[in-house]
Each structure stands twice: as C-alpha cells, then as structure tokens.
Amino acid sequence: MNPIANNVALALSFFICLSFFPSLNAVPDITKTCEQTKHKELCIASFKESYIGRYLPDNAQPDLIASIIIKIVVNNASDVSRNLKTTVLEGPVPLTPEVRAKYGICDHEVVSAMKELDKARTAMESRNHKAEKFNMKAAVTNTENCENELKQVEAQLPDKKQFDEVIMLKNLLENVEDIVKTIK
Ligand SMILES: *[C@@H]1O[C@H](CO)[C@@H](O)[C@H](O)[C@H]1NC(C)=O
C-alpha cells in the first residue's frame, strides 16, 4: 500500500470507529435507566422527589444511579418502618392482638429488608455484583413477607396507608433489583 492509500485507510477506520463510539459509550441517564424497571413512573418519581436524587447529573453512569437509588430506598424503608411503629404499633387506634402481631412481623421484615439493602450497598461498593443481586432479592422477599402478613388481615386494618406504603416500598425495591441487573 502506498503512503496515501495508507492514510486514507487510517482516516476511514478512524471515522468508522467514531460512528460506533457514541452508541457504545452512550451515557444512560435516569430516564433510560428507569425504562428498564418494572415500575417506570415510580422509578422516575423516586429520583425527582428525593433530595439526593434531584441533584444527580443527567449523564450519571448506571452504577452511580444504582447507588443513589439504594440510598433513596433505604430512607424510604426507614420511613415506612418508623410509620409502622409510631402510627400503628404505638398509635392511638387500639389493635386486635391478631392485627398487632401481623404489624409486628411486618415491621421485623422491613427492618430485615433494610439490613439486606445495607449489605447490597456494601457489596456494590466492592463490586461484588453477585452478592448485590442476592441481597436485593432478599430485601424484596422480606418486603413481600410483610405485605403478605398485612394482606391476611386487610379487612381489619384501621388504616390502609401503611399497607400502601409497604407495597410502594416493595415496588421501589423491585426497581432497584432491575437496575442492579443492568450493571455488569
Ligand atoms: C417512598 O417513596 C415514594 C416514591 O418516592 C414516595 O411517594 C413515598 O411517599 C415514600 N414513602 C415514605 C413513607 O416516605
């Protein structure tokens, strides 16, 4: 090959590379990340509503998005747990022993979910994605257990608010699970 042809070939391969580069390196933003989740609207809302989520840069990488949503969901879970304790278990409305027991189990499960979330966060920081997925799945299961306990006494619940919060927490956790799955 003569030097000019060589240069043309070089330039050509450079352009071919450039045209592939953006698609390979496309920076997933929150919307793109949330599109991969089961509860898309809730996913986007959870970032917008949260103080830490609102300041996430548009071009944040998936692992940053995942670590932020874990923090958001940890805060959410601790609010859910606090509400279960203060407004229900220690609340003004008398509960039947059966309903009280269900709420008690439910709260234990939410506390366990928070511990699993913490483990998932640690696993994420050490890039142990296998452990991360495992802990996220466990957190979802804990929250499902809580939901199932309340479902058994749904008609007797003094207020549906905490029940709805538990379901929302489960949906948020399922979203985190989906986001974590997208990270290699
Ligand atoms: C949990 O997060 C969702 C989504 O951001 C929000 O709508 C809900 O109010 C939160 N629940 C609590 C108890 O903070």
The ligand as an ORCA input file, in Angstrom:
! r2SCAN-3c Opt
* xyz 0 1
  C     -41.413      6.315     49.485
  O     -41.038      6.780     48.186
  C     -42.122      7.078     47.336
  C     -41.530      7.441     45.975
  O     -40.631      8.475     46.048
  C     -42.957      8.187     47.942
  O     -44.026      8.504     47.108
  C     -43.457      7.724     49.301
  O     -44.178      8.757     49.911
  C     -42.303      7.313     50.185
  N     -42.843      6.758     51.416
  C     -42.451      7.187     52.618
  C     -43.097      6.528     53.766
  O     -41.589      8.032     52.769
*
